[in-house]
Every structure is written in C-alpha cells, then in structure tokens.
C-alpha cells in the first residue's frame, strides 16, 4: 500500500442507521471530502459491502459516534452490529506512542423490530449486550487502532522482519495472533468485505502502564534515569469462559484460562525490553462441573486418555515460545493430589519418549510450603527455576531497531484455577524479570539484580508501584474467570499476609460460590456467542430454555429450619410449655370438680388427665420436628439434584464436559471420579 496508515484502523467512525441498513463512515475524512470509504451493513439480510467512495452523510442527528466496530453477529433473524461507543486510554505503545484503549461502552445495533420478531432474537441480543458490557462478561476488553495488541514485542519484531506480514493490515490473519484476537469471529464478515480499517483487533485481559518511573543513580539523570513499565495480559480465545464451565484441555490441546502476560520496559531513548510468561489450566481431560456443593466433584480421564491432548498443548507452547518449564502449584494430597500425579505422569511420559521434548515439569505444593503465612519460602521455588529463567532470557531491542536478545523459553504456571497461587508466583517471576531488564538497560546495578532484593532496596517507590500493578493484573484476570478479584492479592499488593487479607479471601470465596453456581451459565453463553464458539444458524431453533432455580427451595428450606430451631429454643427455655402447662392445670381442676359432683365415668376422667401430654407432643411435632424434617429434607433434595438446578450454559454445553464420570459399579476404563 502506498499509504502506510492504510494498514491501521480508522480512529473514529460515525454510524447512520437508515431502517435496516447501517452506514459507517470514518469521521476523520468527513470534513475534508465529498466522498469517503463507506461500510454498508444490511441488518436484515446480513450483507456487508465496502464502497471505496460514497457521498459523505452530513448531520449527526440520530448518528452514533464510534471508536471502532467489534464486528457482526448472526441472529435468529438478521444480524447485529457491535460498535464501541466509549473508551479510555490506558497506555501508549510503540515508537510513535500509539494509544491503547479500554472499552467502557458499546452499542448492539439490530434492524428495527428485530427484538419483536422472535424470542430467540431477544435472547441473543441480551447475550451480546452482556458480552460487551464492561460491568458484565465484557470486563477487560482492550483495543488499539495501530498497535498490534495481540502480539508480544518479540512477535511484533518477527512480523516486521517478514515483508508480507510487515505490510499486512493490523486487522488481518497475516498480522494478528489468532490465539488472543478476541473479536476475530465477529470481525470475519467485515474482513471478508475488505473493511479491515473498521474493526480494530481486541483482546480480553488487562493493560496498565506506569509512566516515567524514576531510577536515579550515579551517572544517570534526565531521560537516562526514566523508564515506563507496561503490563499486558492476553486471554486465550479458543477455550474462553468461566471457572467451573471451562476446565482442563479440549481435544485440540487448548486449555481453559490460558493467559499470556507480558511485562514491557521502555525508555525515552527508544530501548525496549520484554518478558513473557503464561498460565493455563492443567492440560489434561478433567472436569469440575457445578452441583451446588462448595467443592464440586472432580472427574479425571483414565490414565493414557489425556496423552494426545497433552502432547498437542505442549507442542503449541513450544512452537510459540520455545522450551517450557511447567510449574504446578496444586496440593499433593486429596483431589488436587490426583491431578498432580496425572500431570506428572504425562510430563514424564512425554520427556522419556522424546529427549528433545523441551519440557521440564516442576511440582511445588504452594499451600504446604507457604502455609501459616510463610510466603518467604517461595524462594525455594525460585532456587529451582533460576537456571531455566536465566537460560530463557528476555527480549531486548535497542533504539536503532537492532534486536540484541531474544526470549527462548517460557514459564508456564498453574494452580487449580490458575488464579490465586499462580498470581503470587507470577508476580515473583515478574519482579525477577524487571530487575534483570533494568540491569540490562543500565538502570540497576547487575549485583543488585542478582541479590534477590535489588528492586525493593534500590528503588522502594518503584517497588510499591510494581506490587500494585501486579495485584491489579491478578484481580482483573481473576474477575474474568471466577467472578471476583484474586485471593491472596493482599500479599501481592503489600508483600504481607494479614488478617484483613484472610477475611477478604473468605468474602471472595462466598461470592465465587454464588456466581459460579447461579450466574456463570449465562455468562458462558455470552462468551461463546461473542468468540464464535457457537454460531447461530438463522431460522433454526436455539437451545435456550428457561432454567429452574434452586434459590426458592433453598430459601424455603432455610426458613423452615430457622422456624424449627426458633421454636426448639422456646421449648428448651420453657416458653413453649407454659401455655400447655396452664391448660393442664386448668384441666386437672375441672376434672376434680367434675369428679366431686358426678363421677360416674372414671375412664373418661383418666383420659382427660392424659390429654395435656398429648397436646404437648402434638405441639412439638407441628412446630419443631416437622419444620426441621421438611427443611432438611428439602435441602437434601437440592443437594442431590444440584447439578440440575445450577445455572448452566446452553449454547455449547459439550465444551464443558470433556470427560464423563464413570457410572457407579462400572469396571470399564473411562474416568476417575474424585470427591
């Protein structure tokens, strides 16, 4: 292309909706030309057309100003156009300081009457709105019009070294990384029409930047003592979703909660250093589907069944990053212990069968080693990975564009959720990487970088900002997957494990339980629709049905139990007996009086004396025993049928069940079921 900017996306658009047709034009050209490149989207038929030159549409009444299109999604009838309407700048990246934005608002446009046309359309549009809602499933969507946000700095350098990729549009398969291109499926109809400038590639994850950090020292001043630190998390698209509905590996080797985190250091002089680490669910076939219980049943594939997907996953990591060190932080006992044994077995099999496997497996029982607040024992883990860390290195590009160093391997960290324990360890590795990169740029003495306490001692103000940055990163990644911020974030944020942090973790655990059981099914459907895991077949019935909720029976059960316990308390204190005792006294007196005047029937009198005791038994049964039995029985019913009562995803339920639980009494090899 003659114009270098033609690779980039339009920074601002204006959308005019004329009946079922959406007309999209770049705002930068509206005031200078009589005709501009125009995108036409028929919201009824789904036809997308790019006109190289069309008359400029004047006026802003009824028009929508947009920062870019996320793309087009099929509906039961017609299509929806998703447009970014609000965003804030969170970073400036690249040699020219290209802005990077966080999505704050989006519009989902459909043909007039689309929601009235069918209930299926209403449900799909509701899911799409949730998928781009920054307070819902769309929390943490980032985009840039000219910076390759799906690519690490090293990968950008590799693309730029290839003539075809260097000249390819930012929004194209030749340039963007499909693993992290969050709106790839949505933007496909636009790219097929040649409208790559209208749909900036987006990621789901985290982007924050600490500008102008000061690193004063002997011989350093001004621009030579300043650097900018950027932290980017890119969430994998291929098995995206929520904590309990996406676990383990799929048949293609994609793992749940896969996140690439890049720590980037840049100087005003133009030097750039970058370090990449990844996290991802344990790469085996296993599930942990919600069933109302606090700890759902874990189902692990039988030995050997996970071998193909495990090998595919490791091969994909090696292709993308080089050698892999897999750091497994889960417990070595209980259900997690079974997963650790299975992970270790697959790693051992692969390494023994292929000496050049490029994989090192390292198990570190975080809860055992760091129990009772002994987080300083993470140094034991660092001692085990120090040599690998040094051998992998980091990416370093000098101001003139020459590449001085390359990262040749990656640390892959996981715990059971790849959230809380993983955040702590990744933060430690991130600090080691920052110290090493600062030393390479001459901003930290090499001796201090190797001491293990270089950054906190040399630059305490930077250390404080660094901790907050990594804690925010952990909270963002955790919120997207589990519905709350990360546990143990207090340690990442302050470097200390406090009582307040323990209380905060307890609150998050309760919220996670509620969200995972009663909300995440709908969120998973929203993610599956946006990422293209589910593709709507126009006119075909949707698998969306009303779902039963366990909240009503649970509330009734708790109310019955509370009433029974309350009445039992009255019984123990005597309040429940008082009316009965008074009645018994009155009855005894009446009986005596009746006997003195006319006592022809002694048996009837005896029956009257026994009646107060019967009333007492009836009262206890009705007000204490029956409510407790009903409440506990109802709770037992809910627990036994919990898997049918949770909020389940309906668009792609098969993606949650990668391995089936073995039937009771079955001896055939299928899966191991662990409580």
C-alpha positions in Angstrom: 0.0 0.0 0.0 1.3 3.4 -0.9 -0.2 5.0 2.3 1.4 3.4 5.3 -1.5 4.4 7.5 -3.8 2.3 5.4 -2.6 -0.7 7.5 -4.2 0.9 10.5 -7.8 1.2 11.6 -9.9 4.3 11.4 -9.6 6.1 14.8 -13.2 7.3 14.8 -16.4 6.4 12.9 -19.9 7.7 12.5 -22.7 5.2 12.1 -26.0 6.2 10.5 -28.9 3.8 10.7 -31.4 4.0 7.9 -34.1 1.5 8.6 -32.4 -2.0 8.4 -29.2 -0.5 6.8 -26.3 0.7 8.9 -23.9 3.2 7.1 -20.5 3.6 8.6 -18.0 6.3 7.6 -14.7 7.4 9.0 -15.0 10.7 10.8 -11.5 12.0 10.0 -12.5 12.3 6.4 -16.0 13.7 6.8 -14.9 17.4 6.9 -12.4 17.2 4.1 -14.0 15.2 1.3 -17.3 14.9 -0.5 -16.8 11.1 -0.8 -15.2 8.6 1.6 -14.7 4.9 2.1 -18.1 3.7 3.4 -19.2 0.4 5.0 -22.7 -0.7 4.4 -24.3 -3.4 6.6 -27.8 -4.7 5.9 -29.0 -5.7 9.4 -31.9 -7.7 7.9 -30.0 -9.9 5.4 -26.5 -9.7 6.9 -25.0 -8.5 3.7 -21.8 -6.5 4.2 -20.4 -4.2 1.5 -17.5 -1.8 1.4 -17.8 1.1 -1.0 -14.5 2.7 -1.9 -16.1 6.1 -2.4 -19.6 7.2 -1.4 -21.0 10.6 -0.7 -20.4 11.9 2.8 -23.5 11.8 5.0 -23.9 15.1 6.8 -25.5 15.8 10.1 -25.2 14.0 13.4 -28.9 13.7 14.4 -29.6 10.1 15.2 -26.0 9.1 14.3 -23.7 7.1 16.6 -20.1 8.1 17.1 -17.9 5.1 17.4 -14.2 4.3 18.1 -14.4 1.1 16.0 -16.5 -1.9 15.3 -16.2 -5.2 17.1 -17.9 -6.9 14.2 -21.1 -8.5 13.1 -23.0 -11.4 14.7 -25.8 -13.5 13.2 -29.2 -13.5 14.9 -32.1 -15.9 14.5 -33.4 -13.3 12.0 -30.9 -10.8 10.6 -27.6 -9.7 12.2 -26.4 -7.4 14.9 -23.6 -4.8 14.5 -21.4 -4.3 17.6 -19.9 -0.8 17.9 -17.5 0.6 20.5 -19.0 3.9 21.8 -16.9 4.7 24.8 -13.4 4.0 25.9 -10.5 5.4 27.9 -6.8 5.5 27.1 -4.7 3.3 29.4 -1.4 3.2 27.6 0.8 4.5 24.8 2.8 1.8 23.0 5.2 1.6 20.0 7.7 4.0 18.7 5.1 6.6 17.9 3.2 6.3 21.2 0.1 4.7 19.8 -2.9 4.9 22.2 -4.3 1.7 23.7 -7.9 1.9 24.9 -10.1 0.0 27.4 -13.7 -0.4 26.3 -16.2 1.4 28.5 -19.3 1.2 26.4 -20.7 -0.5 23.3 -23.9 -0.5 21.3 -25.5 -3.5 19.8 -27.4 -2.4 16.7 -30.1 -4.5 15.0 -32.8 -4.0 12.4 -36.0 -2.2 13.6 -38.3 -4.7 15.2 -35.6 -7.4 15.5 -36.4 -8.0 19.1 -40.1 -8.2 18.5 -39.5 -10.6 15.6 -38.7 -13.6 17.8 -37.9 -14.5 21.3 -34.7 -16.1 20.0 -33.6 -12.7 18.8 -34.3 -11.1 22.2 -32.2 -13.7 24.0 -29.3 -13.4 21.5 -29.3 -9.7 21.7 -29.4 -9.8 25.5 -26.3 -12.2 25.5 -24.5 -9.9 23.1 -25.1 -6.9 25.3 -23.8 -8.7 28.3 -20.7 -9.9 26.3 -19.7 -6.3 25.6 -20.8 -4.9 29.0 -17.7 -3.7 30.9 -19.7 -4.5 34.1 -20.5 -8.0 32.9 -18.9 -10.5 30.6 -17.2 -7.7 28.6 -15.0 -6.6 31.5 -11.4 -6.1 30.3 -11.7 -5.6 26.5 -8.8 -3.6 25.1 -8.0 -2.4 21.6 -5.8 -0.2 19.6 -6.1 1.3 16.1 -2.5 0.9 15.1 -0.6 -1.1 17.7 -0.6 -4.9 17.4 -2.1 -5.6 20.8 -2.5 -9.3 20.2 1.3 -9.6 19.7 4.2 -9.5 22.2 7.1 -7.2 21.4 9.2 -10.1 20.2 6.4 -11.4 18.0 6.0 -7.9 16.5 9.7 -7.8 15.7 9.3 -11.2 14.0 6.3 -9.9 12.0 8.2 -6.8 10.9 11.1 -8.9 9.7 8.8 -10.6 7.2 7.9 -8.4 4.3 4.4 -9.7 3.8 3.5 -9.6 7.5 5.1 -6.1 7.9 2.8 -4.6 5.2 -0.3 -6.5 6.2 -3.2 -4.7 7.9 -3.3 -4.7 11.7 -6.7 -6.4 11.5 -5.7 -9.4 9.4 -4.7 -13.1 9.9 -1.3 -12.3 8.5 -0.6 -9.9 11.3 -2.7 -10.5 14.4 -2.3 -13.6 16.7 -5.5 -15.7 16.4 -4.9 -17.1 19.9 -5.7 -13.8 21.5 -7.8 -12.0 18.9 -11.0 -11.7 20.9 -13.3 -10.4 18.2 -11.8 -12.5 15.4 -15.1 -14.3 14.7 -17.2 -11.1 14.9 -14.9 -9.2 12.5 -14.7 -12.0 9.9 -17.6 -10.7 7.8 -16.0 -7.2 7.8 -12.6 -8.5 6.8 -14.1 -10.7 4.0 -15.6 -7.5 2.6 -12.2 -5.7 2.8 -13.3 -3.5 5.7 -10.2 -4.2 7.9 -9.9 -0.5 8.8 -13.3 -0.5 10.5 -12.6 -3.3 13.1 -9.6 -2.9 15.3 -8.4 -6.3 16.8 -9.4 -6.5 20.5 -8.1 -8.6 23.4 -9.7 -9.7 26.6 -7.4 -9.3 29.6 -5.5 -6.4 31.2 -3.4 -3.4 30.1 -1.9 -0.9 32.5 1.1 1.4 32.3 3.4 3.1 34.8 4.9 6.1 33.0 8.1 7.9 33.8 9.3 5.8 36.7 12.4 7.3 38.2 15.7 5.3 38.5 18.2 7.8 39.8 21.8 6.8 40.3 25.4 7.7 39.8 25.9 8.9 36.2 22.2 8.8 35.5 19.9 11.8 35.1 17.1 13.2 32.9 15.9 10.8 30.2 18.7 8.3 31.1 17.1 7.7 34.5 13.5 7.2 33.5 11.6 4.3 32.1 8.0 3.2 31.5 6.6 -0.2 32.7 3.7 -1.8 30.9 1.8 -4.9 31.9 -0.4 -6.7 29.3 -2.5 -9.8 29.9 -3.9 -11.5 26.8 -6.6 -14.1 27.4 -6.8 -17.1 25.1 -9.9 -17.2 22.8 -10.1 -20.9 22.0 -11.3 -22.2 25.3 -12.5 -18.9 26.8 -15.1 -18.9 29.6 -15.8 -19.2 33.3 -14.2 -21.1 36.2 -16.4 -24.2 36.5 -17.7 -24.5 33.0 -14.2 -24.4 31.4 -11.6 -26.7 32.9 -8.6 -28.6 31.6 -7.9 -29.3 27.9 -10.1 -29.7 24.8 -9.4 -32.2 22.0 -7.2 -29.6 20.1 -4.9 -29.1 23.1 -6.4 -25.7 24.1 -6.6 -25.1 27.8 -9.0 -23.1 29.9 -7.9 -19.8 31.4 -4.9 -19.5 29.2 -3.3 -16.1 29.7 -0.1 -14.7 28.2 1.3 -11.9 30.4 3.9 -9.6 29.0 6.0 -7.2 31.1 7.4 -4.5 29.0 10.0 -1.9 29.9 10.7 1.1 27.6 13.0 4.1 27.8 12.7 7.6 26.3 15.8 6.9 24.3 13.9 4.1 22.4 15.2 0.9 24.1 12.6 -1.8 24.8 12.8 -4.9 26.9 10.0 -7.5 27.2 9.4 -10.7 29.3 6.6 -13.1 28.7 5.1 -15.8 31.0 1.9 -17.8 30.7 -0.7 -19.6 32.8 -3.3 -22.2 31.9 -5.5 -24.9 33.3 -3.9 -28.3 33.9 -3.5 -29.8 30.4 -5.5 -33.0 30.9 -9.0 -34.1 30.3 -10.8 -33.3 33.5 -14.0 -31.5 34.7 -15.4 -30.0 37.8 -19.0 -29.1 37.0 -21.1 -27.0 39.4 -23.5 -29.0 41.5 -24.4 -26.7 44.4 -21.7 -28.2 46.6 -18.9 -25.9 47.7 -16.4 -28.3 46.2 -17.8 -29.9 43.1 -17.0 -33.4 42.0 -13.7 -33.7 40.1 -13.7 -36.1 37.2 -10.3 -37.1 35.7 -9.8 -39.1 32.5 -8.3 -42.5 32.9 -4.6 -42.9 32.6 -3.4 -42.5 29.0 -6.6 -40.9 27.7 -5.1 -37.4 28.1 -1.9 -38.2 26.2 -2.9 -36.8 22.8 -4.3 -33.5 24.1 -1.4 -33.1 26.5 1.1 -33.5 23.6 -0.8 -31.1 21.4 -0.8 -28.5 24.2 3.0 -28.7 24.9 3.7 -28.7 21.1 1.7 -25.5 20.7 3.6 -23.9 23.6 7.0 -24.9 22.2 6.1 -23.6 18.8 5.0 -20.2 20.2 7.7 -19.8 23.0 10.4 -22.4 22.8 11.3 -24.6 25.8 8.7 -24.9 28.6 9.0 -25.1 32.4 5.7 -26.2 33.8 5.3 -25.0 37.4 2.5 -26.9 39.1 1.4 -25.3 42.4 -1.5 -27.6 43.4 -1.7 -29.6 46.6 -0.1 -33.1 46.6 -3.0 -34.6 48.7 -6.7 -35.0 48.1 -8.3 -34.4 44.7 -5.6 -32.0 43.7 -3.1 -34.7 44.5 -4.7 -37.0 42.0 -4.4 -34.3 39.3 -0.7 -33.7 40.3 0.0 -37.4 39.8 -1.7 -37.4 36.4 0.1 -34.2 35.3 3.4 -35.6 36.4 2.8 -39.0 34.6 2.0 -37.3 31.3 5.1 -35.0 31.6 7.3 -38.0 32.4 5.9 -40.0 29.5 6.5 -37.2 27.0 10.0 -36.4 28.2 11.0 -40.1 28.3 9.6 -40.7 24.8 11.2 -37.7 23.3 14.6 -36.4 24.7 14.1 -33.2 22.8 10.6 -32.6 24.2 11.7 -29.2 25.6 9.6 -29.6 28.7 10.6 -29.6 32.4 7.9 -30.4 35.0 8.3 -28.9 38.5 5.8 -29.6 41.3 5.6 -27.1 44.2 2.9 -27.7 46.8 2.2 -24.0 47.5 -0.2 -24.5 50.4 2.2 -26.9 52.1 5.4 -24.9 51.6 3.9 -21.5 52.3 1.3 -22.4 55.0 0.8 -20.2 58.0 1.9 -17.1 56.1 5.4 -18.4 55.3 5.4 -16.8 51.9 9.2 -16.2 52.1 9.5 -19.9 51.2 8.7 -19.1 47.6 12.4 -18.5 47.4 12.7 -22.4 47.4 10.8 -22.4 44.1 13.0 -19.6 42.7 16.1 -21.6 43.5 14.7 -24.4 41.4 13.9 -22.3 38.3 16.7 -19.8 38.5 18.8 -21.5 35.9 15.9 -22.0 33.5 14.9 -18.4 34.0 18.4 -17.2 33.1 18.6 -19.5 30.1 15.2 -18.4 28.7 16.2 -14.8 29.0 14.1 -11.9 27.7 13.6 -9.8 24.5 15.7 -6.7 24.1 15.5 -4.3 21.2 17.7 -1.2 21.1 16.7 2.2 20.0 18.1 1.8 16.5 15.9 -1.2 15.9 18.5 -3.9 16.4 17.5 -7.0 18.3 20.1 -7.7 21.0 18.4 -10.5 22.9 15.5 -12.9 22.4 13.5 -14.9 24.9 13.9 -18.6 24.1 11.5 -20.3 26.6 8.6 -19.7 28.9 7.5 -20.3 32.4 4.0 -21.9 32.5 2.4 -21.6 35.9 -0.8 -23.2 37.1 -2.7 -24.0 40.3 -6.2 -25.5 40.3 -7.9 -22.3 39.0 -4.7 -20.6 37.7 -5.6 -17.6 39.7 -4.6 -17.0 43.3 -1.4 -19.1 43.9 -0.5 -18.5 40.3 -0.7 -14.7 40.7 1.7 -14.8 43.6 4.3 -16.8 41.8 4.0 -15.0 38.5 4.4 -11.7 40.4 7.7 -13.0 41.9 8.9 -14.0 38.4 7.8 -10.7 37.1 10.0 -8.9 39.7 13.0 -11.0 38.8 12.4 -10.2 35.2 12.1 -6.5 35.9 15.4 -6.5 37.8 17.2 -8.3 35.0 15.8 -6.0 32.4 16.7 -2.9 34.4 20.2 -4.2 34.8 20.5 -4.8 31.0 19.3 -1.2 30.4 21.8 0.2 32.9 19.2 1.3 35.4 20.1 -1.2 38.1 23.5 -2.5 39.1 23.9 -6.1 38.0 25.0 -7.1 41.5 21.7 -5.8 43.0 19.7 -7.6 40.3 21.2 -10.9 41.3 20.8 -10.4 45.1 17.1 -11.3 45.2 16.2 -7.9 46.8 17.5 -5.5 44.2 14.3 -3.6 43.3 12.9 -3.2 46.9 16.2 -1.9 48.2 17.4 0.2 45.3 14.0 1.8 44.3 11.4 1.3 47.0 9.0 3.8 45.3 9.1 1.7 42.1 8.7 -1.5 44.1 5.5 -0.1 45.7 4.0 0.8 42.3 5.1 -2.6 40.9 3.2 -4.5 43.6 0.0 -2.6 43.0 0.3 -3.1 39.2 0.7 -6.9 39.6 -2.1 -7.1 42.1 -4.5 -5.2 39.7 -3.4 -7.6 37.0 -4.3 -10.6 39.2 -7.6 -9.1 40.2 -8.6 -8.5 36.5 -7.6 -12.0 35.3 -9.5 -13.5 38.3 -12.6 -11.4 37.8 -13.0 -12.5 34.2 -12.7 -16.2 35.0 -14.0 -16.6 38.6 -16.3 -13.5 39.1 -14.2 -12.0 41.9 -10.8 -10.5 42.4 -7.9 -12.7 43.2 -7.4 -14.3 46.6 -4.0 -13.6 48.3 -4.0 -10.3 46.4 -3.2 -8.6 49.7 0.2 -10.3 49.7 0.8 -9.3 46.1 -0.2 -5.8 46.8 1.7 -5.2 50.1 4.1 -8.1 50.4 2.5 -9.2 53.7 -0.2 -11.7 54.6 -2.6 -10.0 57.1 -5.7 -11.0 59.0 -7.6 -8.5 56.8 -6.4 -10.3 53.8 -7.7 -13.6 55.2 -11.2 -12.1 55.8 -11.1 -10.6 52.2 -10.3 -14.1 50.9 -13.3 -15.6 52.8 -15.7 -13.0 51.3 -14.4 -13.7 47.8 -14.8 -17.4 48.3 -18.5 -16.9 49.2 -19.1 -14.6 46.2 -17.4 -17.1 43.9 -19.6 -19.9 45.1 -22.7 -17.9 44.3 -21.5 -16.6 41.0 -20.2 -19.9 39.8 -23.4 -21.8 40.7 -26.2 -19.2 39.9 -24.8 -16.8 37.2 -22.0 -18.2 35.2 -24.1 -20.3 32.8 -25.5 -17.2 31.2 -22.0 -15.5 31.2 -20.5 -18.6 29.5 -23.2 -18.4 26.8 -22.4 -14.7 26.2 -18.7 -15.5 25.8 -19.4 -18.5 23.5 -21.6 -16.3 21.3 -19.0 -13.4 21.0 -16.0 -15.6 20.4 -17.7 -17.8 17.8 -17.6 -21.0 19.8 -21.3 -21.0 19.0 -22.5 -19.9 15.6 -26.2 -19.1 15.1 -27.9 -20.9 12.3 -30.5 -18.4 11.1 -34.0 -19.7 11.3 -33.1 -22.8 13.3 -34.3 -23.2 16.9 -31.9 -22.1 19.6 -31.0 -24.4 22.6 -32.0 -21.6 25.0 -34.6 -22.6 27.6 -35.8 -21.3 31.0 -33.8 -22.9 33.7 -35.0 -23.9 37.2 -33.5 -22.0 40.1 -32.6 -23.7 43.4 -32.9 -20.4 45.2 -36.6 -20.7 46.0 -36.4 -24.2 47.6 -33.2 -23.3 49.4 -34.9 -20.2 50.9 -38.0 -22.2 51.9 -35.8 -24.9 53.4 -33.7 -22.3 55.4 -36.9 -20.6 56.6 -38.4 -23.9 57.8 -35.2 -24.8 59.6 -34.9 -21.4 61.2 -38.6 -21.6 62.4 -38.0 -25.1 63.8 -34.8 -24.0 65.6 -36.5 -20.9 67.0 -39.4 -23.0 68.4 -37.0 -25.5 69.8 -35.3 -22.7 71.7 -38.7 -21.7 73.2 -39.2 -25.3 74.1 -35.9 -25.5 75.9 -36.5 -22.3 77.8 -40.0 -23.4 78.8 -41.9 -20.8 76.8 -43.4 -23.4 74.6 -44.6 -25.5 77.6 -46.2 -22.6 79.5 -49.5 -22.5 77.7 -49.7 -26.3 77.7 -48.9 -26.5 81.5 -51.5 -23.8 82.2 -54.0 -25.8 80.2 -53.0 -28.9 82.1 -53.6 -27.3 85.5 -57.0 -25.9 84.4 -58.0 -29.3 83.0 -57.0 -31.0 86.2 -59.0 -28.6 88.3 -62.0 -29.0 86.1 -61.7 -32.8 86.2 -61.6 -32.8 90.0 -64.6 -30.6 90.2 -66.5 -32.8 87.8 -65.5 -35.9 89.9 -66.9 -34.3 93.1 -70.3 -33.6 91.6 -70.7 -36.5 89.3 -68.1 -39.2 88.8 -69.8 -41.9 87.0 -67.1 -42.4 84.4 -63.5 -42.9 85.8 -62.1 -43.9 82.5 -63.2 -40.6 80.8 -61.6 -38.6 83.7 -58.3 -40.5 83.2 -58.4 -39.7 79.5 -58.8 -36.0 80.3 -55.7 -36.2 82.6 -53.6 -37.6 79.8 -54.8 -35.0 77.2 -52.3 -32.2 78.1 -49.3 -34.6 77.4 -50.8 -35.4 74.0 -51.2 -31.7 73.3 -47.5 -31.2 74.2 -46.4 -33.9 71.8 -48.6 -32.5 69.0 -47.1 -29.0 69.6 -43.6 -30.3 69.4 -44.3 -32.3 66.3 -46.0 -29.4 64.5 -43.7 -26.6 65.5 -40.3 -28.2 65.9 -39.9 -31.6 64.4 -42.0 -31.1 61.2 -40.3 -27.8 60.1 -36.8 -29.3 60.7 -37.6 -32.5 58.8 -39.1 -30.6 55.9 -36.3 -28.1 55.8 -33.5 -30.6 56.0 -35.3 -32.9 53.5 -35.7 -30.0 51.0 -32.0 -29.1 51.4 -31.1 -32.8 50.9 -33.2 -32.8 47.7 -31.5 -29.7 46.4 -28.0 -31.1 47.1 -28.8 -34.4 45.5 -30.2 -32.7 42.4 -27.8 -29.8 42.4 -26.3 -30.4 39.0 -29.8 -30.0 37.5 -30.5 -26.8 39.4 -27.4 -24.7 38.8 -27.3 -22.0 36.1 -25.9 -24.0 33.1 -24.6 -22.8 29.7 -26.9 -23.9 26.9 -25.2 -22.9 23.7 -22.1 -25.1 23.9 -22.7 -27.5 26.9 -20.5 -30.1 25.3 -17.4 -27.9 25.7 -17.7 -28.2 29.4 -17.8 -32.0 29.5 -14.5 -33.1 28.1 -14.6 -36.4 30.2 -17.7 -38.2 31.5 -17.9 -39.5 35.0 -17.8 -43.3 35.3 -21.1 -45.0 36.2 -21.4 -46.5 39.6 -20.3 -50.1 39.5 -18.8 -49.8 36.1 -15.4 -51.5 35.6 -14.7 -50.2 32.2 -11.9 -47.7 31.9 -13.4 -44.3 31.4 -12.8 -41.8 34.2 -11.8 -41.5 37.8 -14.3 -39.7 40.0 -12.9 -37.9 42.9 -14.8 -36.0 45.6 
